[in-house]
Structures are given as structure tokens and as C-alpha cells.
Amino acid sequence: MKADVAPRFGIPGISPKGIIVVLLLGLVGAMAIEPTRQLLEQRERIAGVTSQLESVHDSNERLEHQITRLNNNDFIEQRARQQMGLVRPGETSIVVMPPSRHDRVEQRRAAQARTRVEPPPPRTFVQSVLHFIGVL
């Protein structure tokens, strides 16, 4: 008695329906990988763009503050006085010239002479001994 046994393919202990379910789950998982990867990339891009946007907002605030300051008449007058020597009618302008090179050299020499400290005179043998003992 020889029985017709059909060859069995697959994994022992798992039915063909189980194999189909596993394959379908694998296919669904594989299909979900790409959208998940794209979602993570989009989140990273959103975080980067958000930080750039904050930087641009900070820059805009600084520029708006600078525009406000530049439109202030007191600030404009102050800059004109500093940079262009603006003098109003009735005011006297005094220009202080920097010292010449010769004057700077002389000032430097005088400062060095004032800070130069003369060393104390050398001690005698008796003074050295008394200093060593702690009397002086």
C-alpha cells in the first residue's frame, strides 16, 4: 500500500494560511517603512526651519530697533556731531588734537622714569646676618 503523498513545501508546523498571513504582514510592514522614514525626515526639516525662523525673527527685532533708533532726531544729531563735527549756530567748536609722535615718546620716557625703582643699596655682612636671624 503505497499512499500518494503530495510533497509538502513550507515551514513545518505552520499552515499555508499562516504563511500567507506572515507574508501579508511583512508586505504591510515594508510598505510602512518608507512613509515612516519620510515622516521622520519631515520632522527634522520642520525643526531646522523652525530654528531658522526664530533666528530671522530675532534678526528682524534687532533691525526694527535699529531703524527706530536711526529715525530718532536726537540720535541723528549725536551721530552728526561725532562723525561730521556738526556745530549749531552760536556754539563754539573745540578740536583736541592727539599728541604728536615726539610728545608721545617723551611722555613714555617720563612715565618709565617715574616708575623706575632704584634697588636698595647692598647689605653689609653684619646686616645680612642680622636679617638672616630676623632682627632686621
FENNORSUL-V505361 format. One record per residue. N is the residue number from 0. RES is the residue in three letters. PHI is phi in whole degrees, -180 to 180 (999 if undefined). OMEGA is omega as a letter, one per 40 degrees, with the letter a starting at -180 (* if undefined). Layout:
n | res | phi | omega
N | RES | PHI | OMEGA
N | RES | PHI | OMEGA
//
This chain:
n | res | phi | omega
0 | MET | 999 | a
1 | LYS | -111 | a
2 | ALA | -95 | i
3 | ASP | -79 | i
4 | VAL | -111 | i
5 | ALA | -76 | i
6 | PRO | -64 | a
7 | ARG | -106 | i
8 | PHE | -111 | i
9 | GLY | 120 | a
10 | ILE | -97 | a
11 | PRO | -64 | i
12 | GLY | 93 | i
13 | ILE | -121 | a
14 | SER | -79 | i
15 | PRO | -58 | i
16 | LYS | -64 | i
17 | GLY | -64 | i
18 | ILE | -65 | i
19 | ILE | -64 | i
20 | VAL | -63 | i
21 | VAL | -64 | i
22 | LEU | -62 | i
23 | LEU | -63 | i
24 | LEU | -63 | i
25 | GLY | -63 | i
26 | LEU | -65 | i
27 | VAL | -64 | i
28 | GLY | -63 | i
29 | ALA | -65 | i
30 | MET | -71 | a
31 | ALA | -83 | a
32 | ILE | -64 | a
33 | GLU | -64 | i
34 | PRO | -62 | i
35 | THR | -66 | i
36 | ARG | -63 | i
37 | GLN | -64 | i
38 | LEU | -62 | i
39 | LEU | -65 | i
40 | GLU | -64 | i
41 | GLN | -65 | i
42 | ARG | -64 | i
43 | GLU | -64 | i
44 | ARG | -63 | i
45 | ILE | -63 | i
46 | ALA | -63 | i
47 | GLY | -65 | a
48 | VAL | -68 | i
49 | THR | -63 | i
50 | SER | -67 | i
51 | GLN | -65 | i
52 | LEU | -64 | i
53 | GLU | -62 | i
54 | SER | -62 | i
55 | VAL | -66 | i
56 | HIS | -62 | i
57 | ASP | -61 | i
58 | SER | -63 | i
59 | ASN | -62 | i
60 | GLU | -63 | i
61 | ARG | -63 | a
62 | LEU | -67 | i
63 | GLU | -64 | i
64 | HIS | -63 | i
65 | GLN | -66 | i
66 | ILE | -63 | i
67 | THR | -60 | i
68 | ARG | -66 | a
69 | LEU | -70 | i
70 | ASN | -87 | i
71 | ASN | -79 | a
72 | ASN | -63 | i
73 | ASP | -64 | i
74 | PHE | -66 | i
75 | ILE | -63 | i
76 | GLU | -64 | i
77 | GLN | -60 | i
78 | ARG | -65 | i
79 | ALA | -66 | i
80 | ARG | -66 | a
81 | GLN | -71 | a
82 | GLN | -90 | a
83 | MET | -117 | i
84 | GLY | 70 | a
85 | LEU | -59 | i
86 | VAL | -131 | i
87 | ARG | -78 | i
88 | PRO | -58 | i
89 | GLY | 94 | i
90 | GLU | -88 | i
91 | THR | -107 | a
92 | SER | -94 | i
93 | ILE | -119 | a
94 | VAL | -110 | i
95 | VAL | -97 | a
96 | MET | -86 | i
97 | PRO | -67 | a
98 | PRO | -63 | i
99 | SER | -71 | a
100 | ARG | -63 | i
101 | HIS | -62 | i
102 | ASP | -64 | i
103 | ARG | -64 | i
104 | VAL | -64 | i
105 | GLU | -65 | i
106 | GLN | -63 | i
107 | ARG | -64 | i
108 | ARG | -64 | i
109 | ALA | -64 | i
110 | ALA | -66 | i
111 | GLN | -66 | a
112 | ALA | -67 | i
113 | ARG | -70 | a
114 | THR | -87 | a
115 | ARG | -70 | a
116 | VAL | -107 | i
117 | GLU | -75 | i
118 | PRO | -69 | i
119 | PRO | -64 | i
120 | PRO | -64 | a
121 | PRO | -63 | a
122 | ARG | -79 | i
123 | THR | -80 | a
124 | PHE | -62 | a
125 | VAL | -66 | i
126 | GLN | -65 | i
127 | SER | -63 | i
128 | VAL | -67 | i
129 | LEU | -65 | i
130 | HIS | -67 | i
131 | PHE | -64 | a
132 | ILE | -72 | i
133 | GLY | 107 | a
134 | VAL | -77 | i
135 | LEU | -92 | *
//
